[in-house]
Amino acid sequence: MRRVRSKQLGCLVALSAAVLTMPGATSAQSLNDVKPARKPLVLKALGSLILGGRTVVASPSETGLYGGGSLIVDQMYVQYMIPDRARGTSIVMIPGGGLTAKSYETTPDGRMGWYEYFVRRGFPSYVVDQVGRGRSGFNQIPFNGVRAGKLAPDTQPNLRRSASEVAWTRFRFGPAAGVKFLDTKFPVEAALQFAKQTVPDLSVSPQPDDPNYTALSELAKGIMQTVLIGHSQSGRFPFEVTLRDPEGISAIVAIEPPGCKATEYSDAEISKLSRLPILVVFGDHLDVRQEFGNSWLPFYQDCQNFVKRVNAAGGHASMLHLPDKGMFGNSHMLMEDKNNLQVADLLIDWIAKSIQEPQAKMSSGRKIRQ
Amino acid sequence: MRRVRSKQLGCLVALSAAVLTMPGATSAQSLNDVKPARKPLVLKALGSLILGGRTVVASPSETGLYGGGSLIVDQMYVQYMIPDRARGTSIVMIPGGGLTAKSYETTPDGRMGWYEYFVRRGFPSYVVDQVGRGRSGFNQIPFNGVRAGKLAPDTQPNLRRSASEVAWTRFRFGPAAGVKFLDTKFPVEAALQFAKQTVPDLSVSPQPDDPNYTALSELAKGIMQTVLIGHSQSGRFPFEVTLRDPEGISAIVAIEPPGCKATEYSDAEISKLSRLPILVVFGDHLDVRQEFGNSWLPFYQDCQNFVKRVNAAGGHASMLHLPDKGMFGNSHMLMEDKNNLQVADLLIDWIAKSIQEPQAKMSSGRKIRQ
């Protein structure tokens, strides 16, 4: 954290704040802004499926369409790509709060995202939409109950979405809305495109029985030899899934989680987590005070303590604080930052070093298991 | 329609209706049910972007998180794949009501969907989530207004989703929930996986100023030489987009739309539509009476009249009623039916016959324009 403090707010460049706050029509990213890679992408397979879920019986006013009957809720939508020449280790990427798997696709300014990059580096890769968000859908029943006058309005879940100006500072594009850090790696010129990525978030997580954990566990067991990567609100999901059932999980990565529960996990839990390689990743400008809440520093410090505690228990945890590697200006959305592929390379180096990668098993049949 | 009537309900096989209505845990499709293709898929590019949208200013209770500020609503999420050796014509696929682009991906029983298939047949292909659904997100402001007691509960949009039992008959898997048509092409054994594909639908379309039309028009202009394919609730979207601005659109396909407005379109509108090749597609069992509303027959008949009216105005419209081609048992979800790729072949034959396909322009630069 040395360098961060010496920089402070002296090195700021004002961006036009008007684009962030102007109501009305929004100019869209053009298709021509999207930059395809130079080499073709050769896939053995790609596709999608939907895991988990439970069936509930809804009344006609709850379904809101035709008649009542069964609805499935709490399911998880999963997309995957398997490269033609696949490694034995797979990657599962979980988006953060208010975001979908779009986080890991084409960046707001049209560059390659982590999903494609991990595939190009040989990893069978899976991205998910969290339960209750994006293509996973959400449970509409409480909302329609309020609409029908059967439930009190305040029983309806709060639909949360960061305003663009709030995201700007909380995601550390700069110290104030529309003002960027001089060294920011976030493509702030495409901030409007980023704002379009956010969707209403109904989640009240982490919950002990979060259906995301069940679905992710099922996914890991179906794939085997998986590295689970969580981000922000889902940063600790890999820990929580592992604590419930480590089967299928080879290593876990927490990107900028809201702390690591360094003092909250029991010794038994730390012991369980110490059996797997763990990487925690944080970007730059962690000490900049937020308008809402603290800076990111307490989360970073809690995760440093977590890493120490896991290692003291015989574990294999590491902290990757990017400025310590000479990478400056990374935001909270580091998978979309301009050096996103260099950050991915650090993760891939860590994976190669930390786990014994099995031989690829792709040739043995028609199954996706690798 | 000859054959349909002679079959009626005599040829039905009862499926276990219990799986449809049983509350509680739902067994998920296994990853091992997914069947990859035999040949690798070679892509020049793939990715996603978000088009359209407008910025609104929300209060803290409306954003539901931290403070108030700007939110973008009415944007459209788009995913695309460009094959390595691309044709000059592109395909845009729009899902139907309560569904996401998942409709065009891996089928509920794990077979290849249209999205991958059109790419394998050489078409740069685009799938979208409708505005207000899936990864496009939705406008949460009216909901949070009700929750905060600032708006009356009944001002909140109705969230619509077909119960599994209702979808079974309305989507023509069979004449009653859990009972299949003997010749059904829908993978009814994976009906639970299909039920997981449906998401809450806030749309009140068609509206004259539907933001889907704006975003689709922008997409077509960005791609050029596009075939727009709509389905069910979005079945007439290609007509409506064309009427507003035909630029970039080469041909339009309406799959089982809720009628074709045969008598509602003005002569001027019919004249505009007569300048493009138009294909309307319907599956089988159109005359089976639904529990809610009529059979599909009136929609089919209205579209037959539409085709006649367009052609009388000098146009190039065709009706593809699959039983007339010897393909029986197709459901409303014909892009997921067991003969889905054969149906796609009919569309591709029609495209090849109906439009002058331009030379591929992929080699000229880094742009996606083809």
HADDOCK unambig.tbl for C-alpha pairs under 7 A between the chains (distance, minus, plus):
assign (segid A and resid 20 and name CA) (segid B and resid 70 and name CA) 6.98 0.50 0.50
assign (segid A and resid 21 and name CA) (segid B and resid 70 and name CA) 5.75 0.50 0.50
assign (segid A and resid 22 and name CA) (segid B and resid 55 and name CA) 6.91 0.50 0.50
assign (segid A and resid 23 and name CA) (segid B and resid 55 and name CA) 4.73 0.50 0.50
assign (segid A and resid 23 and name CA) (segid B and resid 56 and name CA) 5.22 0.50 0.50
assign (segid A and resid 23 and name CA) (segid B and resid 57 and name CA) 6.61 0.50 0.50
assign (segid A and resid 24 and name CA) (segid B and resid 54 and name CA) 5.41 0.50 0.50
assign (segid A and resid 24 and name CA) (segid B and resid 55 and name CA) 5.33 0.50 0.50
assign (segid A and resid 24 and name CA) (segid B and resid 56 and name CA) 6.83 0.50 0.50
assign (segid A and resid 25 and name CA) (segid B and resid 53 and name CA) 6.94 0.50 0.50
assign (segid A and resid 25 and name CA) (segid B and resid 54 and name CA) 4.66 0.50 0.50
assign (segid A and resid 25 and name CA) (segid B and resid 55 and name CA) 6.50 0.50 0.50
assign (segid A and resid 26 and name CA) (segid B and resid 52 and name CA) 6.81 0.50 0.50
assign (segid A and resid 26 and name CA) (segid B and resid 53 and name CA) 6.01 0.50 0.50
assign (segid A and resid 26 and name CA) (segid B and resid 54 and name CA) 5.08 0.50 0.50
assign (segid A and resid 26 and name CA) (segid B and resid 55 and name CA) 6.42 0.50 0.50
assign (segid A and resid 28 and name CA) (segid B and resid 51 and name CA) 5.36 0.50 0.50
assign (segid A and resid 28 and name CA) (segid B and resid 52 and name CA) 5.52 0.50 0.50
assign (segid A and resid 29 and name CA) (segid B and resid 51 and name CA) 6.58 0.50 0.50
assign (segid A and resid 31 and name CA) (segid B and resid 222 and name CA) 5.82 0.50 0.50
assign (segid A and resid 31 and name CA) (segid B and resid 368 and name CA) 6.84 0.50 0.50
assign (segid A and resid 32 and name CA) (segid B and resid 367 and name CA) 5.51 0.50 0.50
assign (segid A and resid 32 and name CA) (segid B and resid 368 and name CA) 6.31 0.50 0.50
assign (segid A and resid 35 and name CA) (segid B and resid 366 and name CA) 6.27 0.50 0.50
assign (segid A and resid 35 and name CA) (segid B and resid 367 and name CA) 6.70 0.50 0.50
assign (segid A and resid 36 and name CA) (segid B and resid 45 and name CA) 5.21 0.50 0.50
assign (segid A and resid 36 and name CA) (segid B and resid 366 and name CA) 6.35 0.50 0.50
assign (segid A and resid 37 and name CA) (segid B and resid 45 and name CA) 6.51 0.50 0.50
assign (segid A and resid 40 and name CA) (segid B and resid 42 and name CA) 6.30 0.50 0.50
assign (segid A and resid 40 and name CA) (segid B and resid 43 and name CA) 5.32 0.50 0.50
assign (segid A and resid 40 and name CA) (segid B and resid 44 and name CA) 4.63 0.50 0.50
assign (segid A and resid 40 and name CA) (segid B and resid 45 and name CA) 6.89 0.50 0.50
assign (segid A and resid 40 and name CA) (segid B and resid 84 and name CA) 6.43 0.50 0.50
assign (segid A and resid 41 and name CA) (segid B and resid 42 and name CA) 5.71 0.50 0.50
assign (segid A and resid 41 and name CA) (segid B and resid 43 and name CA) 5.01 0.50 0.50
assign (segid A and resid 41 and name CA) (segid B and resid 44 and name CA) 6.39 0.50 0.50
assign (segid A and resid 42 and name CA) (segid B and resid 40 and name CA) 6.31 0.50 0.50
assign (segid A and resid 42 and name CA) (segid B and resid 41 and name CA) 5.72 0.50 0.50
assign (segid A and resid 42 and name CA) (segid B and resid 42 and name CA) 4.54 0.50 0.50
assign (segid A and resid 42 and name CA) (segid B and resid 43 and name CA) 6.36 0.50 0.50
assign (segid A and resid 43 and name CA) (segid B and resid 40 and name CA) 5.33 0.50 0.50
assign (segid A and resid 43 and name CA) (segid B and resid 41 and name CA) 5.02 0.50 0.50
assign (segid A and resid 43 and name CA) (segid B and resid 42 and name CA) 6.36 0.50 0.50
assign (segid A and resid 44 and name CA) (segid B and resid 40 and name CA) 4.64 0.50 0.50
assign (segid A and resid 44 and name CA) (segid B and resid 41 and name CA) 6.40 0.50 0.50
assign (segid A and resid 45 and name CA) (segid B and resid 36 and name CA) 5.20 0.50 0.50
assign (segid A and resid 45 and name CA) (segid B and resid 37 and name CA) 6.53 0.50 0.50
assign (segid A and resid 45 and name CA) (segid B and resid 40 and name CA) 6.88 0.50 0.50
assign (segid A and resid 47 and name CA) (segid B and resid 105 and name CA) 6.23 0.50 0.50
assign (segid A and resid 47 and name CA) (segid B and resid 106 and name CA) 5.36 0.50 0.50
assign (segid A and resid 48 and name CA) (segid B and resid 105 and name CA) 6.51 0.50 0.50
assign (segid A and resid 48 and name CA) (segid B and resid 106 and name CA) 5.64 0.50 0.50
assign (segid A and resid 49 and name CA) (segid B and resid 106 and name CA) 6.97 0.50 0.50
assign (segid A and resid 50 and name CA) (segid B and resid 193 and name CA) 6.92 0.50 0.50
assign (segid A and resid 50 and name CA) (segid B and resid 196 and name CA) 6.64 0.50 0.50
assign (segid A and resid 51 and name CA) (segid B and resid 28 and name CA) 5.34 0.50 0.50
assign (segid A and resid 51 and name CA) (segid B and resid 29 and name CA) 6.59 0.50 0.50
assign (segid A and resid 52 and name CA) (segid B and resid 26 and name CA) 6.82 0.50 0.50
assign (segid A and resid 52 and name CA) (segid B and resid 28 and name CA) 5.54 0.50 0.50
assign (segid A and resid 53 and name CA) (segid B and resid 25 and name CA) 6.92 0.50 0.50
assign (segid A and resid 53 and name CA) (segid B and resid 26 and name CA) 6.00 0.50 0.50
assign (segid A and resid 54 and name CA) (segid B and resid 24 and name CA) 5.41 0.50 0.50
assign (segid A and resid 54 and name CA) (segid B and resid 25 and name CA) 4.64 0.50 0.50
assign (segid A and resid 54 and name CA) (segid B and resid 26 and name CA) 5.07 0.50 0.50
assign (segid A and resid 55 and name CA) (segid B and resid 22 and name CA) 6.95 0.50 0.50
assign (segid A and resid 55 and name CA) (segid B and resid 23 and name CA) 4.74 0.50 0.50
assign (segid A and resid 55 and name CA) (segid B and resid 24 and name CA) 5.29 0.50 0.50
assign (segid A and resid 55 and name CA) (segid B and resid 25 and name CA) 6.47 0.50 0.50
assign (segid A and resid 55 and name CA) (segid B and resid 26 and name CA) 6.40 0.50 0.50
assign (segid A and resid 56 and name CA) (segid B and resid 23 and name CA) 5.22 0.50 0.50
assign (segid A and resid 56 and name CA) (segid B and resid 24 and name CA) 6.79 0.50 0.50
assign (segid A and resid 57 and name CA) (segid B and resid 23 and name CA) 6.59 0.50 0.50
assign (segid A and resid 63 and name CA) (segid B and resid 160 and name CA) 5.70 0.50 0.50
assign (segid A and resid 63 and name CA) (segid B and resid 161 and name CA) 5.33 0.50 0.50
assign (segid A and resid 63 and name CA) (segid B and resid 162 and name CA) 6.40 0.50 0.50
assign (segid A and resid 63 and name CA) (segid B and resid 163 and name CA) 6.51 0.50 0.50
assign (segid A and resid 64 and name CA) (segid B and resid 158 and name CA) 6.18 0.50 0.50
assign (segid A and resid 64 and name CA) (segid B and resid 159 and name CA) 5.85 0.50 0.50
assign (segid A and resid 64 and name CA) (segid B and resid 160 and name CA) 4.43 0.50 0.50
assign (segid A and resid 64 and name CA) (segid B and resid 161 and name CA) 6.42 0.50 0.50
assign (segid A and resid 65 and name CA) (segid B and resid 160 and name CA) 5.20 0.50 0.50
assign (segid A and resid 65 and name CA) (segid B and resid 161 and name CA) 6.03 0.50 0.50
assign (segid A and resid 65 and name CA) (segid B and resid 162 and name CA) 5.95 0.50 0.50
assign (segid A and resid 66 and name CA) (segid B and resid 292 and name CA) 6.15 0.50 0.50
assign (segid A and resid 67 and name CA) (segid B and resid 166 and name CA) 6.79 0.50 0.50
assign (segid A and resid 68 and name CA) (segid B and resid 163 and name CA) 6.16 0.50 0.50
assign (segid A and resid 69 and name CA) (segid B and resid 163 and name CA) 4.87 0.50 0.50
assign (segid A and resid 69 and name CA) (segid B and resid 164 and name CA) 6.63 0.50 0.50
assign (segid A and resid 69 and name CA) (segid B and resid 165 and name CA) 6.23 0.50 0.50
assign (segid A and resid 70 and name CA) (segid B and resid 21 and name CA) 5.77 0.50 0.50
assign (segid A and resid 70 and name CA) (segid B and resid 163 and name CA) 5.04 0.50 0.50
assign (segid A and resid 70 and name CA) (segid B and resid 164 and name CA) 5.42 0.50 0.50
assign (segid A and resid 70 and name CA) (segid B and resid 165 and name CA) 6.84 0.50 0.50
assign (segid A and resid 71 and name CA) (segid B and resid 163 and name CA) 5.41 0.50 0.50
assign (segid A and resid 71 and name CA) (segid B and resid 164 and name CA) 6.28 0.50 0.50
assign (segid A and resid 72 and name CA) (segid B and resid 195 and name CA) 6.58 0.50 0.50
assign (segid A and resid 72 and name CA) (segid B and resid 196 and name CA) 5.85 0.50 0.50
assign (segid A and resid 75 and name CA) (segid B and resid 196 and name CA) 6.67 0.50 0.50
assign (segid A and resid 84 and name CA) (segid B and resid 40 and name CA) 6.44 0.50 0.50
assign (segid A and resid 100 and name CA) (segid B and resid 135 and name CA) 6.51 0.50 0.50
assign (segid A and resid 105 and name CA) (segid B and resid 47 and name CA) 6.23 0.50 0.50
assign (segid A and resid 105 and name CA) (segid B and resid 48 and name CA) 6.52 0.50 0.50
assign (segid A and resid 106 and name CA) (segid B and resid 47 and name CA) 5.36 0.50 0.50
assign (segid A and resid 106 and name CA) (segid B and resid 48 and name CA) 5.65 0.50 0.50
assign (segid A and resid 106 and name CA) (segid B and resid 49 and name CA) 6.97 0.50 0.50
assign (segid A and resid 134 and name CA) (segid B and resid 134 and name CA) 4.11 0.50 0.50
assign (segid A and resid 134 and name CA) (segid B and resid 135 and name CA) 4.31 0.50 0.50
assign (segid A and resid 134 and name CA) (segid B and resid 137 and name CA) 6.65 0.50 0.50
assign (segid A and resid 135 and name CA) (segid B and resid 100 and name CA) 6.51 0.50 0.50
assign (segid A and resid 135 and name CA) (segid B and resid 134 and name CA) 4.32 0.50 0.50
assign (segid A and resid 135 and name CA) (segid B and resid 135 and name CA) 6.03 0.50 0.50
assign (segid A and resid 137 and name CA) (segid B and resid 134 and name CA) 6.66 0.50 0.50
assign (segid A and resid 137 and name CA) (segid B and resid 199 and name CA) 4.67 0.50 0.50
assign (segid A and resid 137 and name CA) (segid B and resid 200 and name CA) 6.53 0.50 0.50
assign (segid A and resid 138 and name CA) (segid B and resid 199 and name CA) 6.87 0.50 0.50
assign (segid A and resid 138 and name CA) (segid B and resid 200 and name CA) 6.95 0.50 0.50
assign (segid A and resid 140 and name CA) (segid B and resid 159 and name CA) 6.31 0.50 0.50
assign (segid A and resid 140 and name CA) (segid B and resid 200 and name CA) 6.54 0.50 0.50
assign (segid A and resid 144 and name CA) (segid B and resid 158 and name CA) 6.52 0.50 0.50
assign (segid A and resid 144 and name CA) (segid B and resid 159 and name CA) 6.55 0.50 0.50
assign (segid A and resid 146 and name CA) (segid B and resid 153 and name CA) 6.16 0.50 0.50
assign (segid A and resid 147 and name CA) (segid B and resid 153 and name CA) 4.73 0.50 0.50
assign (segid A and resid 147 and name CA) (segid B and resid 154 and name CA) 4.91 0.50 0.50
assign (segid A and resid 147 and name CA) (segid B and resid 156 and name CA) 6.29 0.50 0.50
assign (segid A and resid 148 and name CA) (segid B and resid 154 and name CA) 6.77 0.50 0.50
assign (segid A and resid 149 and name CA) (segid B and resid 153 and name CA) 6.75 0.50 0.50
assign (segid A and resid 153 and name CA) (segid B and resid 146 and name CA) 6.16 0.50 0.50
assign (segid A and resid 153 and name CA) (segid B and resid 147 and name CA) 4.72 0.50 0.50
assign (segid A and resid 153 and name CA) (segid B and resid 149 and name CA) 6.76 0.50 0.50
assign (segid A and resid 153 and name CA) (segid B and resid 153 and name CA) 6.91 0.50 0.50
assign (segid A and resid 154 and name CA) (segid B and resid 147 and name CA) 4.92 0.50 0.50
assign (segid A and resid 154 and name CA) (segid B and resid 148 and name CA) 6.77 0.50 0.50
assign (segid A and resid 156 and name CA) (segid B and resid 147 and name CA) 6.30 0.50 0.50
assign (segid A and resid 158 and name CA) (segid B and resid 64 and name CA) 6.19 0.50 0.50
assign (segid A and resid 158 and name CA) (segid B and resid 144 and name CA) 6.52 0.50 0.50
assign (segid A and resid 159 and name CA) (segid B and resid 64 and name CA) 5.87 0.50 0.50
assign (segid A and resid 159 and name CA) (segid B and resid 140 and name CA) 6.32 0.50 0.50
assign (segid A and resid 159 and name CA) (segid B and resid 144 and name CA) 6.55 0.50 0.50
assign (segid A and resid 160 and name CA) (segid B and resid 63 and name CA) 5.70 0.50 0.50
assign (segid A and resid 160 and name CA) (segid B and resid 64 and name CA) 4.43 0.50 0.50
assign (segid A and resid 160 and name CA) (segid B and resid 65 and name CA) 5.21 0.50 0.50
assign (segid A and resid 161 and name CA) (segid B and resid 63 and name CA) 5.32 0.50 0.50
assign (segid A and resid 161 and name CA) (segid B and resid 64 and name CA) 6.40 0.50 0.50
assign (segid A and resid 161 and name CA) (segid B and resid 65 and name CA) 6.01 0.50 0.50
assign (segid A and resid 162 and name CA) (segid B and resid 63 and name CA) 6.40 0.50 0.50
assign (segid A and resid 162 and name CA) (segid B and resid 65 and name CA) 5.94 0.50 0.50
assign (segid A and resid 163 and name CA) (segid B and resid 63 and name CA) 6.52 0.50 0.50
assign (segid A and resid 163 and name CA) (segid B and resid 68 and name CA) 6.15 0.50 0.50
assign (segid A and resid 163 and name CA) (segid B and resid 69 and name CA) 4.88 0.50 0.50
assign (segid A and resid 163 and name CA) (segid B and resid 70 and name CA) 5.03 0.50 0.50
assign (segid A and resid 163 and name CA) (segid B and resid 71 and name CA) 5.41 0.50 0.50
assign (segid A and resid 164 and name CA) (segid B and resid 69 and name CA) 6.64 0.50 0.50
assign (segid A and resid 164 and name CA) (segid B and resid 70 and name CA) 5.42 0.50 0.50
assign (segid A and resid 164 and name CA) (segid B and resid 71 and name CA) 6.28 0.50 0.50
assign (segid A and resid 165 and name CA) (segid B and resid 69 and name CA) 6.25 0.50 0.50
assign (segid A and resid 165 and name CA) (segid B and resid 70 and name CA) 6.84 0.50 0.50
assign (segid A and resid 166 and name CA) (segid B and resid 67 and name CA) 6.81 0.50 0.50
assign (segid A and resid 193 and name CA) (segid B and resid 50 and name CA) 6.93 0.50 0.50
assign (segid A and resid 195 and name CA) (segid B and resid 72 and name CA) 6.56 0.50 0.50
assign (segid A and resid 196 and name CA) (segid B and resid 50 and name CA) 6.65 0.50 0.50
assign (segid A and resid 196 and name CA) (segid B and resid 72 and name CA) 5.84 0.50 0.50
assign (segid A and resid 196 and name CA) (segid B and resid 75 and name CA) 6.68 0.50 0.50
assign (segid A and resid 199 and name CA) (segid B and resid 137 and name CA) 4.64 0.50 0.50
assign (segid A and resid 199 and name CA) (segid B and resid 138 and name CA) 6.85 0.50 0.50
assign (segid A and resid 200 and name CA) (segid B and resid 137 and name CA) 6.52 0.50 0.50
assign (segid A and resid 200 and name CA) (segid B and resid 138 and name CA) 6.95 0.50 0.50
assign (segid A and resid 200 and name CA) (segid B and resid 140 and name CA) 6.54 0.50 0.50
assign (segid A and resid 222 and name CA) (segid B and resid 31 and name CA) 5.82 0.50 0.50
assign (segid A and resid 292 and name CA) (segid B and resid 66 and name CA) 6.19 0.50 0.50
assign (segid A and resid 366 and name CA) (segid B and resid 35 and name CA) 6.39 0.50 0.50
assign (segid A and resid 366 and name CA) (segid B and resid 36 and name CA) 6.43 0.50 0.50
assign (segid A and resid 367 and name CA) (segid B and resid 32 and name CA) 5.60 0.50 0.50
assign (segid A and resid 367 and name CA) (segid B and resid 35 and name CA) 6.70 0.50 0.50
assign (segid A and resid 368 and name CA) (segid B and resid 31 and name CA) 6.90 0.50 0.50
assign (segid A and resid 368 and name CA) (segid B and resid 32 and name CA) 6.34 0.50 0.50
